[in-house]
Amino acid sequence: MIVNGSQQALDLCARLLVDPGGGVVVENPGYRMAHHAFEAYGAQLLCADVDAHGLVTEQLGKLGPAKLAYVTPTHQFPLGSFLPIARRRQLLDWAAEQRAWIIEDDYDSEYRYAVRPEATLQSLDTRGCVIHVGTFSKTLSPQMRMGYMVLPPALVQPFADAKRVTDRHAATAVQRALARLLEDGSYDRHVRRIRRLQQARQRALVDALGRHLGDEVEVQGAASGLHVVAWFRAVPAAAESALIDAARHQGVRVHPISPLFHPSKAALTSTRSAGLVMGYALLDVDTIEDGVRRLSKALLHLRRKASSHHH
């Protein structure tokens, strides 16, 4: 089913599959825009932690009953981990037990650099419980608002009806043009070219962080995607906003990771370092270099300020 961007897909899922007060399993930290869509329809979010291999599936049994799980298995948002096949199977088994639906949000799978394409949850699903959501925003343009859902047979009719009530259909001219690009291979060529470009940008960012900040920064999620998470080892999580202010003073805009953690679980994150979600999709290599240099200056200022408070 073609939808107006993946946000519409998530809204349809929330409207049709969420019962007020019902549990929805989400990743923590995770994609809060999606979480808000479920909360808007009265869902109770059940947060599962994320480690270096994505959603910690061992926790699923302890979270309580749920009719829906929302996951980003190809490239966990924001931490960038890939959900291994054993965990994918555990998640599918859990869904079978709970009779729950799984939304697989494949928001940037085109941008794989160091991981080979693996089986989607949808292709492993023998029971028809996975809803696969994809988008063309990240490869063509977010202005296009063009996404798609691959629905299990049982959901085709209710989703088609709900979509018709919402807006009749997604714009057809863009779909026709896109279909042509897909058919003649030019979309694939475009994706390969842009993937090389983004990989070069990402390498520039990771290199610059290494040169300017060295051991002070740990970079996570560089195997794929359009952003990395940079953890500042010596800066506590509580100082994230101070770090962002210091960066803004140096003319750099960066985004904290804190808002991506679920608020009720915030107390548990107080032991972690400050983290920044750093996107590079729209920056050229020189800008990236300059930005990281300014960021290291910001960190230096932050340090000096902190030590002057101590003395």
C-alpha positions in Angstrom: 0.0 0.0 0.0 1.4 3.4 -1.0 1.1 6.0 1.8 2.0 9.7 2.2 5.3 9.1 4.0 6.0 6.6 6.8 4.3 8.9 9.3 1.0 8.2 7.7 1.8 4.5 7.8 2.4 4.7 11.6 -0.7 6.7 12.1 -2.8 4.1 10.3 -1.2 1.3 12.4 -1.9 3.2 15.6 -5.5 4.0 14.6 -6.3 0.4 13.6 -4.2 -1.7 15.9 -4.0 0.2 19.2 -6.6 -0.2 21.9 -6.8 2.6 24.5 -4.8 1.4 27.5 -3.3 -1.5 25.4 0.4 -2.2 25.5 2.7 -1.4 22.6 6.3 -2.6 22.9 8.9 0.0 21.8 12.7 0.4 21.8 14.3 2.6 24.4 15.9 4.8 23.2 13.8 4.9 20.1 12.0 6.8 17.4 9.8 9.1 19.5 7.7 10.4 16.6 6.4 6.8 16.2 5.9 6.4 19.9 3.9 9.7 20.0 1.6 8.3 17.2 0.8 5.3 19.4 0.3 7.4 22.6 -2.1 9.6 20.7 -4.4 6.7 20.4 -4.1 5.8 24.1 -1.4 3.1 23.9 0.6 2.3 27.0 4.3 2.1 25.9 6.2 -0.9 27.2 9.9 -0.1 26.9 12.5 -2.7 26.0 16.2 -1.8 26.3 18.5 -1.6 23.3 22.1 -3.0 23.3 24.8 -3.4 20.6 22.5 -5.9 18.9 19.3 -3.9 18.9 16.2 -4.7 20.9 16.9 -6.9 23.9 14.4 -9.7 23.1 15.0 -11.5 26.4 13.0 -8.7 28.0 9.9 -9.2 25.9 8.4 -11.9 28.3 8.6 -9.5 31.3 6.9 -6.5 29.7 3.3 -7.6 30.1 0.6 -8.2 27.5 0.9 -6.3 24.2 -0.9 -6.4 20.8 1.7 -4.5 18.9 5.5 -4.0 18.8 7.3 -1.3 16.9 10.9 -2.0 15.9 13.7 -0.7 13.7 15.6 -3.9 13.2 17.8 -3.0 10.2 19.3 0.0 11.7 18.0 0.7 15.2 17.1 4.3 15.7 19.1 6.0 17.1 21.8 3.6 18.2 22.3 2.0 14.8 22.5 -1.6 15.8 21.4 -4.5 13.5 19.0 -7.1 15.0 20.6 -10.5 14.5 18.7 -13.5 13.1 18.3 -15.2 16.5 16.7 -12.2 18.0 14.4 -11.7 15.0 13.2 -15.3 15.5 12.6 -14.6 19.3 10.6 -11.5 18.4 8.5 -13.4 15.9 7.9 -16.2 18.5 6.9 -13.7 21.1 4.4 -12.1 18.6 2.9 -15.6 17.9 2.4 -16.2 21.6 0.9 -12.8 22.2 -1.0 -12.8 18.9 0.5 -9.4 18.4 1.4 -7.5 15.3 5.0 -6.3 14.6 5.7 -3.0 12.7 9.1 -3.3 11.0 10.2 0.3 10.3 12.8 0.0 7.6 13.5 3.8 7.4 16.9 3.8 5.9 17.9 0.3 4.8 19.3 1.6 1.5 22.3 3.0 3.4 24.3 -0.1 4.3 28.0 0.4 4.4 29.5 -2.4 6.5 26.6 -4.8 6.8 25.3 -7.1 4.2 21.6 -7.2 3.4 19.9 -9.7 5.7 16.4 -11.2 5.8 13.8 -8.7 6.9 11.4 -9.7 9.7 8.7 -9.7 7.0 10.5 -12.4 5.0 11.0 -14.6 8.1 7.4 -14.2 9.1 5.5 -17.4 8.4 2.3 -16.3 10.4 1.5 -13.1 8.7 2.0 -10.8 11.6 4.6 -8.3 10.3 3.8 -5.0 8.8 6.8 -3.7 6.8 7.0 0.1 6.5 9.4 1.9 4.1 9.9 5.3 2.7 11.5 7.1 -0.3 12.1 10.3 1.8 15.7 9.3 2.6 16.7 8.4 -1.0 14.8 10.9 -3.1 13.3 13.7 -1.0 11.4 14.2 2.2 9.3 16.8 0.3 7.8 13.9 -1.7 5.9 12.3 1.2 6.0 8.9 -0.4 6.1 5.7 1.7 4.8 2.2 1.5 3.6 -0.6 3.7 3.7 -4.3 2.9 0.8 -5.7 4.8 -0.1 -9.2 6.0 -3.2 -10.5 4.1 -5.5 -10.1 7.1 -4.9 -6.4 7.3 -5.2 -5.5 3.6 -8.9 -4.7 3.6 -9.1 -2.8 6.9 -6.1 -0.7 6.0 -7.4 0.0 2.5 -10.7 1.2 4.0 -9.0 3.4 6.6 -6.7 4.9 4.1 -9.6 5.7 1.7 -11.4 7.5 4.6 -8.3 9.6 5.3 -7.3 10.9 1.9 -8.6 8.8 -0.9 -5.2 8.0 -2.3 -1.5 9.1 -2.5 -0.7 11.4 -5.4 -0.4 9.3 -8.6 1.8 11.5 -10.8 4.8 11.0 -8.4 4.0 7.3 -8.2 4.1 6.9 -11.9 7.4 8.7 -12.2 8.8 6.6 -9.3 7.5 3.4 -10.9 9.4 4.2 -14.1 12.6 4.9 -12.1 12.3 1.6 -10.4 11.5 -0.3 -13.6 14.4 1.0 -15.7 17.0 0.6 -13.0 17.7 4.3 -12.6 16.5 4.3 -9.0 19.0 1.6 -8.1 21.8 3.5 -9.8 20.8 6.6 -7.9 20.8 4.8 -4.6 24.2 3.3 -5.3 25.6 6.7 -6.1 24.1 8.4 -3.1 25.2 5.6 -0.8 28.8 6.1 -1.9 28.4 9.8 -1.3 26.9 9.3 2.2 29.5 6.8 3.1 32.2 9.3 2.2 30.5 11.9 4.4 30.2 9.5 7.2 33.8 8.5 7.0 34.8 12.2 7.0 32.7 12.7 10.2 34.1 9.6 12.0 37.7 10.5 11.0 37.3 14.2 12.1 35.9 13.1 15.4 38.8 10.7 15.9 41.4 13.4 15.0 39.9 16.3 17.0 38.4 14.4 19.9 40.3 11.1 20.0 39.5 9.0 23.1 37.0 11.5 24.4 34.4 10.3 22.0 33.0 6.9 21.2 31.1 6.6 17.9 28.2 4.2 17.6 26.2 3.0 14.6 28.6 3.6 11.8 27.7 0.4 9.8 24.8 2.0 8.0 22.4 4.9 7.9 22.5 8.7 7.8 23.6 9.5 11.4 25.9 8.3 14.1 25.7 8.7 17.9 28.7 10.2 19.5 29.2 9.5 23.2 31.3 12.0 25.1 33.0 9.8 27.7 34.0 12.5 30.1 30.7 14.5 30.0 27.8 13.2 32.1 24.4 12.8 30.6 23.2 15.7 32.8 25.5 18.1 31.0 24.1 17.4 27.5 22.3 20.7 27.3 25.4 22.5 28.4 27.4 20.8 25.7 24.7 21.8 23.1 24.8 25.4 24.3 28.6 25.5 24.1 28.4 24.0 20.6 25.8 26.6 19.6 28.2 29.3 20.8 30.7 27.9 18.4 28.2 28.0 15.6 27.4 24.3 15.5 23.9 22.8 15.8 23.9 19.3 17.4 21.1 17.2 18.8 21.0 15.5 22.2 20.1 11.9 22.6 18.2 12.4 25.8 14.8 13.1 24.2 14.9 9.7 22.5 14.9 7.9 25.8 11.5 7.3 27.3 10.9 9.9 30.1 9.8 7.4 32.8 13.1 5.5 32.3 15.3 8.7 32.4 16.5 7.9 35.9 18.3 4.8 34.6 20.2 6.8 32.0 21.8 9.2 34.5 24.9 7.0 34.7 25.6 7.2 31.0 27.7 9.8 29.2 26.3 12.7 27.2 25.4 11.6 23.7 24.8 13.5 20.5 22.9 12.3 17.4 24.9 13.5 14.5 23.5 13.5 11.0 25.7 14.2 8.0 23.3 13.6 5.0 23.2 17.3 3.9 26.8 18.3 4.7 29.9 18.4 2.5 33.2 17.1 3.7 34.7 20.5 4.4 31.7 21.6 6.5 31.9 18.4 8.5 35.6 19.0 9.2 34.9 22.6 10.3 32.0 21.5 12.4 33.9 18.9 14.3 36.8 21.4 14.9 34.2 23.8 16.4 32.7 21.0 18.5 36.1 20.2 20.0 36.5 23.9 20.9 33.1 23.8 22.5 34.1 20.8 24.6 37.3 22.6 25.7 35.2 25.6 26.8 32.8 23.3 28.7 35.8 21.7 30.5 37.3 25.0 31.5 34.0 26.2 32.8 33.6 23.0 34.8 37.0 23.2 36.3 36.7 26.9 37.2 33.5 25.9 39.2 35.5 23.3 41.1 38.4 25.7 42.1 
